[in-house]
Amino acid sequence: MPDGRPPPERKPLGTLLVAAGLISENQLEQALREGSETGERVGEVVARHRWATEDEVARVLADQWGLSYVDRASIWFDADALTRLSREDAQLLEALPTRVEGGRVVVAVAEPTEQRLAALERLIGDTVVVVVPKSALEAGLHSELLSSRGAAVVEEPQQDDGLAAEPPAAEAPPPARVPPRPPLSTAVPVAGLQGVAALAAQAQGLADLMAAQAAAVTNELSEELGANEQLAASRRRIEELESELAAQRVAVQELKRHLEAALRVLDRGL
């Protein structure tokens, strides 16, 4: 902990997933075994096997750490927050600054850890960490929302005539702040960024993020549809088997009657 206190004890994620009824004990054992072989976290293995959705895992993680959960449709950005962390640091920490509220930077993560939270506080200062689905975080980290380290620094040309440089022009008033909590589809997180290139990069970043989130939602819906189709196919097969079983029972009864009749004929002959 930043203040030197030991971190509080938390129940393991797998235990919480079982308690929430999202996975079974056998699935937890399999997830732990696979995670030790692949290096994946328990939540990643669970989501990969589709035992639970990313959103369900993220909600349990948020409860485990006493943090807020934010679904992918409610993520929005402002330019002030996006300047607090370079793309390189964000990808290294797997954390994405989203907005500034009350002087504190709201940072989205998919997997909270003590080390990650402490590093964010060292780099950014006072932060509020929220948990989001992993695919939503990855979409933002690999978009153009964030700038590379030092990309915004512009060197002034050096004068070689020995004259002092003219004083800089008065700074323009700061741009209007983005209104609080707009939905992602209407947020315009470019206030305060300078240059056409920065504006274009921000717009492209938002487009990439929205496309990635739309694809993730489409995949989830496709998976649910596929599961429903498999369930329907299983039910049809069960009905076919029940019909076959009923037909077999009728055939057995018919054979039984023939055998009984044959036995009566034999008895009379004897």
Secondary structure, 3 states (H helix, E strand, C coil): CCCCCCCCCCCCHHHHHHHCCCCCHHHHHHHHHHHHHHCCCHHHHHHHCCCCCHHHHHHHHHHHHCCEECCHHHCCCCHHHHCCCCHHHHHHHCEEEEEEECCEEEEEECCCCHHHHHHHHHHHCCEEEEECCHHHHHHHHCCCCCCCCCCCCCCCCCCCCCCCCCCCCCCCCCCCCCCCCCCCCCCCCCCCCCCHHHHHHHHHHHHHHHHHHHHHHHHHHHHHHHHHHHHHHHHHHHHHHHHHHHHHHHHHHHHHHHHHHHHHHHHHHC
